Every structure is written in structure tokens, then in C-alpha cells.
Amino acid sequence: MAMLSQSSSFTNPPQKFSSNTQFSFPVSPFSVSTSKFSPFSPRLLGNGNWVSQGNRFRAKSADPDADPGFSQEEDAVSSGGTGTTPSTSFLSVLCPLLKLLLCETLHPFSFPAGDPSQERNYLLEVATSSLSTLSRFPWGSRSLSDSSQSEEATTVDPPTRLQLFEFEACPFCRRVREAITELDLSVEVYPCPKGSVRHREMVRRFGGKEAVIINVKSWDPWFPFLIDPNTGISMYESGEIVKYLFQQYGKGKSPSTGLLESTLFTGWMPTILRAGRGMTLWEKARLDPPAKKLELFSYENNLYARIVREALCELELPYILQNVGEGSPRTKLLIEASGSKEVPFIIDPNTGMQIGDYKKILSYLFQTYAMVTV
């Protein structure tokens, strides 16, 4: 049972953090090999709907409200385009528009000048995140593990963690994260904000699309993108990813009612209410990645954890996501680590920091992982 990364340690008591504390961490060159990507095996799953396309997989879907997938991008490229889908273009327009209209007009004190590291109006932060939570109720809040019915219930993760490439503001990525919460999975998250300097390149390299891209620099990879090293499957299209996850790890369960269908109706609300937070790379984020992944206890629809995940995305910090939705057996591990059921709770093995207050987490992240200026 893999619950925490081997780099995490609880033998020492959590360190106290103040805004004046300075931190440092070892830096090592970023190596794709450390992500342990496995070769993609061309095999069918379940009812045989999974089809191979080169070295990645997608699923045939008749779901009318599923996000546009690789097939549209491939059509655009093969016809002489750049592979940009209508929804990708929409996000490209939405990002600066949200910053202009919301960050600087509607939320001038909550999101000053669009700089996530500046002092915030936390009353507005909590209000907008609370409304975001309500808009997605009840998805992404509870585990389907039914631990309440068994005192000995435990979470058994796949032998190797799944790897999810996404960005926090994306409504279709949100759909996948909600499913991961319901399935009580521990996954590696590689945030891919617009302007990403590391993880979007990894998707280009491992997503199986570079062979058909005419102009790679102008191509915007499609998200979410999932890699499952346990089965050799990699795939785009959020609706199909959700179906695959429940088929593979749901133990006969189905997604909660309305999870797939609800995305187009309320999936955009958190993106709009949060003024595009978790969408673009912070201009002062460090270019070099930390030597070890951070570890975050969270569940998708928690209003405080959302704010922390936005910061991790804007800093392009890879992390291990430990889902602890209501009813999750993993909650026992959270209590052992922090002494509380409250999330978010973050562990940084690079500095030894363990922090449970979202405001302190924000201050710590933007102070520790900002570029050093001379």
C-alpha cells in the first residue's frame, strides 16, 4: 500500500513557519526519466473500446458534451493548421480577459494586479472559493470507498502512481480531479499553466503528438492528459479519462450522478469566480524544479485546498496529491501526519516543512519558490 512518498518523514515534529523565515532547498537538473514513464502497450481494455493511435490511446466516444479531444487537434494539423481546437483558443482568450475584467476590476483588492504573491483580501478569497465549491456540489467532496462501514477499510493505491498533467483553472481537468477524489487515488500532478516551461514540454514529448505537429511552438497541448504506468495507457479527453479510471480502479462503481454531464453547466463557474487563478505561470516562478515532489493532502472541492492548488499550478510545482475526501481511509494517515482532519496540509521534503494553514502555505510557497533576484 503506497500512501506517502518515501521522501516524506513524520519522525520530526512539524516545523513552525513565519513570514520572515527564509528557506532553501537542493536543486537538481530536471530529468524526465525520474517520472518513470512506462512504454505504452497496445492492448484493449474492458469492452474493447480503447483504440491505439501510435504510442498513446484515446477512446471512441459518443458523449456530446465531452471535451474535444485529440481527433480534432489531429484534423487541424493534418489540414495544415496548428492543432489548436476551438476550446483551446477559447481558453487562450479567456485567460487575459479574466485578468483584465476580474483581477483588476471586480477583485482589485483580492487579486492585486494579477500577482498571486501579493497580500490578498482573504475575505474575498474565501467568498469566491466558497461559491466555487457550491457550484460543483456535490462532486469531488467524498470518497466512494465506504470506509464508514468498515473500521479496517484501507486505501490500496495502484503499484505505481498515475500521472496527471493538468492546470487548476481548466473545467475539464476539474472533472478528472473530482473523479480521482471519488476513487480515493493518490496521483502525481504535473501542473501545466499557460507559459509552462517544463511540464507542457513533457506532454509534447510523451503525448504522442509531436510526430504530426507542423508548428510545435504554436501548438497548445490538450489537457487533461493522463498516463497510467500500471497499464501502459496514456490518454486525452476528460470524459474518457473518467470512464477509464472507474473501469480500471472503481471496483464496479460508477461516477457519481451528473459528474460527466455537469461540466458544461457548472464546470466553468470556479474558473470565472476565481478570476482565472491557477491558469497562467507566475512570471517570477523559479525555472528550476525542486529536487523532490511536494506532497499535498486535499480533496477537489475543498475551498481552502483549491487556493493552495492554484498556487502550486502558478508556480508549476509538481506534487503528490493525497486525496482525503469524506469517507476516505486515507484520513487516518492525515491525522497521523498533522494531528487533524483539516485540509490542506502540505509536506515539502526539500525543506522539511509541514504546514496546515492555507495562508501560511501560500506565503511559504511564493517565498520559497520565487526566482532569486540580485
Buried (B, 14 or more C-beta within 10 A) or exposed (E): EBBBBEBBEEEEEBEEBEEEBEBEBEEEEBEEEBBEBBEBEEEEBEEEBBEBBEBBBBBEBEBEEBBBBBBBBBEBBEEEBBBBBEBBEEBEEBBBEBBEBBBBEEBEEBBBEBBBBEEBBEEBBBBBBBBBBBBBEBBBBBBBBEBEEEEEBEBEBBEBBBBBBBBBBBBBBBBBBBBBBBBBBBBBBBBBBBBBBBBBBBBBEBBBBEEBBEEEEEBBBBBBBBBBBBBBBBBBBBBBBBBBBBBBBBEEEEBBEEBBEBBBEBBBBBBBBBBBBBBBBBEBBBEEBBBBBBBBBBBBBBBBBBBBBBBBBBBBBBBBBBBBBBBBBBBBBBEEBBEEBBBBBBBBBBBEBBBBBBBBBBBBBBBBBBEEEE
